[in-house]
């Protein structure tokens, strides 16, 4: 039975793509302009969205994979 389940295992990258954890829809504080950022960890998002938004702050939401 265990061997059967091994056939259905997915890599971490594929699992992240399914749950929508790679691509993020972000916006700067006080703005409705949406831009996309790649990343799953806060540090990755801060490096891109934080740099773009500066002191205005930012928020991101994972984009679901189709």
Steps between C-alpha positions, in 0.01 A plus 500: 500500500784742584647452151171609344506832688858567396373530141294805601766699684569850370810713537495801732501738201196330347316502833571873542370564150178313581437691820595830342798566720747616239334798332363778721270791412627799697413865548655793684319660791250763386509377139278265302767432235572123499841361407624140507792370704652151511565360846363299789692639797468841663865577431454438127192722486663773709797508265278581201168643620661681793758662275233605250258642758747651746349652813142473365489133605377210293271195498505184288256218431592167335365455148328164444643286223258416220 
